[in-house]
Amino acid sequence: MNSKSVSLGIVVLINILFIGSAFIFLGKIPALIFSSASIGGFLLWIFTTFRTPISTRKIIVPYLFTVMLFIIHVYEEYITDFEVAMTEITGFHMLEKNFVTIAAFAAPILWVTGAILIIKETRVGHYLLCFFFVAMTISELSHFVFPFIHDGTFHYVSGMYTAIFPLIPASYGLYIMMESVKKNKTP
């Protein structure tokens, strides 16, 4: 097996574990959101850094800054009872310990592992970069849709105040990544 095949297998396993855990512990709506981020990240990866590896030296700072803002965002979700809001919105009883396990424990471990693999410029690191940036630029925006799902009106839902913060450095990192891919692409 070549390194591309091994990387592809690891990425598929990460997706199955992450989406499966979200479905079991958090319910259908969060699993759907995570699925869109992981599949969107997968497609971005396949069409960019999987084919055209890049130097991640310039990307690591916006990536880590995004991780920090994500952790702040998860803290807001925690102190404003995100699991209660999701239970009301989806009807799936989300336990606080399950939310904390996935959002405040497993996800940060995944993103920090991603940072190590990004610094090492591995294909799996490039995938985690794409997955995380898609999650922060698209999936976090679901916080602004939740109120309408809940009762059809716009109002505060847990995590809404800080959901936009990770989008800024993630967008910048995504821009750097795309420019690097363009520069390194061979005809």
C-alpha positions as CSV (number, residue, x, y, z in Angstrom):
1,M,0.0,0.0,0.0
2,N,1.2,3.5,-0.8
3,S,1.1,6.4,1.6
4,K,-1.9,8.0,-0.2
5,S,-4.0,4.8,0.3
6,V,-3.0,4.6,4.0
7,S,-3.9,8.3,4.5
8,L,-7.2,7.8,2.7
9,G,-8.0,4.8,5.0
10,I,-7.1,6.7,8.1
11,V,-9.3,9.6,7.0
12,V,-12.3,7.4,6.3
13,L,-11.8,5.8,9.7
14,I,-11.7,9.2,11.4
15,N,-14.9,10.2,9.6
16,I,-16.7,7.0,10.6
17,L,-15.7,7.3,14.2
18,F,-16.4,11.1,14.5
19,I,-19.8,11.0,12.7
20,G,-20.8,7.7,14.5
21,S,-20.0,9.2,17.9
22,A,-21.9,12.4,17.1
23,F,-24.9,10.3,16.0
24,I,-24.9,8.1,19.1
25,F,-24.1,10.7,21.7
26,L,-25.5,14.0,20.3
27,G,-28.4,13.0,17.9
28,K,-29.3,13.4,14.3
29,I,-29.0,17.2,13.9
30,P,-25.4,17.5,15.3
31,A,-24.4,14.4,13.4
32,L,-25.7,15.9,10.2
33,I,-23.8,19.1,10.9
34,F,-20.6,17.1,11.7
35,S,-21.2,15.0,8.6
36,S,-21.4,18.1,6.4
37,A,-18.1,19.4,7.9
38,S,-16.2,16.1,7.6
39,I,-17.5,15.3,4.1
40,G,-17.0,18.9,3.0
41,G,-13.5,18.8,4.4
42,F,-12.9,15.5,2.7
43,L,-13.9,16.9,-0.7
44,L,-11.8,20.0,-0.2
45,W,-8.9,17.8,0.8
46,I,-9.3,15.5,-2.2
47,F,-9.3,18.4,-4.6
48,T,-6.6,20.4,-3.0
49,T,-3.9,19.3,-0.6
50,F,-4.3,15.5,-1.2
51,R,-3.2,16.1,-4.8
52,T,-1.0,19.1,-4.2
53,P,0.8,19.0,-0.8
54,I,1.7,22.4,0.6
55,S,4.0,23.9,3.2
56,T,1.8,24.5,6.3
57,R,4.2,26.9,7.9
58,K,2.0,29.9,7.2
59,I,-1.2,28.1,8.0
60,I,-0.4,26.8,11.5
61,V,-0.9,30.1,13.2
62,P,-4.4,30.8,11.9
63,Y,-5.2,27.2,12.5
64,L,-4.2,27.3,16.2
65,F,-5.9,30.7,16.7
66,T,-9.1,29.1,15.3
67,V,-8.7,26.2,17.7
68,M,-8.4,28.7,20.6
69,L,-11.6,30.5,19.5
70,F,-13.3,27.2,19.0
71,I,-12.5,26.2,22.6
72,I,-13.9,29.6,23.8
73,H,-17.0,28.9,21.7
74,V,-17.5,25.5,23.3
75,Y,-17.1,27.1,26.7
76,E,-20.0,29.5,25.8
77,E,-22.0,26.4,24.7
78,Y,-21.2,24.7,28.0
79,I,-22.1,27.6,30.3
80,T,-25.4,28.3,28.4
81,D,-26.5,24.7,28.4
82,F,-26.1,23.8,24.7
83,E,-27.4,20.3,25.4
84,V,-30.7,21.7,26.8
85,A,-31.1,23.8,23.7
86,M,-30.4,20.9,21.4
87,T,-32.8,18.7,23.3
88,E,-35.5,21.3,22.9
89,I,-34.8,21.9,19.2
90,T,-34.3,18.2,18.1
91,G,-36.3,16.2,20.6
92,F,-33.2,14.0,21.2
93,H,-32.2,14.1,24.8
94,M,-28.6,15.2,24.7
95,L,-26.8,14.6,28.0
96,E,-24.4,17.2,29.3
97,K,-21.7,14.6,29.8
98,N,-22.0,13.5,26.2
99,F,-21.8,17.1,24.9
100,V,-18.7,17.7,27.0
101,T,-17.1,14.5,26.0
102,I,-17.5,15.2,22.3
103,A,-17.3,19.0,22.0
104,A,-14.9,19.9,24.9
105,F,-12.8,16.7,25.0
106,A,-12.7,14.7,21.8
107,A,-12.9,17.6,19.3
108,P,-10.1,19.6,20.9
109,I,-7.9,16.5,21.0
110,L,-8.6,15.9,17.4
111,W,-7.8,19.5,16.4
112,V,-4.6,19.6,18.5
113,T,-3.6,16.2,17.0
114,G,-4.3,17.9,13.6
115,A,-1.9,20.7,14.5
116,I,0.9,18.2,15.1
117,L,0.1,16.4,11.9
118,I,-0.1,19.8,10.0
119,I,3.3,20.8,11.3
120,K,4.7,17.4,10.2
121,E,3.0,18.1,6.8
122,T,1.2,14.7,6.6
123,R,-1.7,14.0,4.4
124,V,-3.9,13.2,7.4
125,G,-2.9,16.6,8.8
126,H,-3.9,18.3,5.6
127,Y,-7.3,16.5,5.8
128,L,-7.8,17.7,9.4
129,L,-6.9,21.2,8.3
130,C,-9.6,21.0,5.6
131,F,-12.1,19.4,7.9
132,F,-11.6,22.0,10.7
133,F,-11.7,25.0,8.4
134,V,-14.9,23.7,6.7
135,A,-16.4,23.1,10.2
136,M,-15.5,26.6,11.4
137,T,-16.5,28.4,8.2
138,I,-19.7,26.6,7.4
139,S,-21.0,24.3,10.2
140,E,-20.7,26.9,13.0
141,L,-23.1,29.0,11.1
142,S,-25.8,26.5,12.0
143,H,-26.1,28.4,15.3
144,F,-27.9,31.1,13.4
145,V,-30.4,28.6,11.9
146,F,-31.2,26.8,15.2
147,P,-33.6,29.6,16.4
148,F,-35.7,29.2,13.3
149,I,-35.8,25.4,13.7
150,H,-36.7,25.9,17.4
151,D,-39.7,28.2,17.0
152,G,-39.5,30.1,13.7
153,T,-38.2,33.4,15.2
154,F,-34.7,34.7,15.6
155,H,-33.5,34.7,19.2
156,Y,-30.4,33.7,21.1
157,V,-29.5,30.0,21.2
158,S,-26.6,28.6,23.2
159,G,-23.3,29.3,21.5
160,M,-24.6,32.0,19.2
161,Y,-22.5,34.9,20.6
162,T,-19.1,33.2,19.8
163,A,-20.0,31.0,16.9
164,I,-18.8,33.6,14.4
165,F,-15.4,34.1,16.0
166,P,-13.6,31.0,14.7
167,L,-14.9,31.8,11.2
168,I,-12.5,34.8,10.8
169,P,-9.1,33.1,11.3
170,A,-10.4,29.9,9.6
171,S,-11.4,31.9,6.5
172,Y,-7.9,33.5,6.5
173,G,-6.3,30.1,6.9
174,L,-8.4,28.7,4.1
175,Y,-7.4,31.6,1.8
176,I,-3.7,30.9,2.6
177,M,-4.2,27.2,1.9
178,M,-5.9,27.8,-1.4
179,E,-3.2,30.3,-2.5
180,S,-0.5,27.7,-1.6
181,V,-2.3,25.0,-3.6
182,K,-2.5,27.3,-6.6
183,K,1.2,28.2,-6.3
184,N,2.3,24.5,-5.9
185,K,0.0,23.0,-8.5
186,T,1.7,21.3,-11.3
187,P,0.1,21.4,-14.7
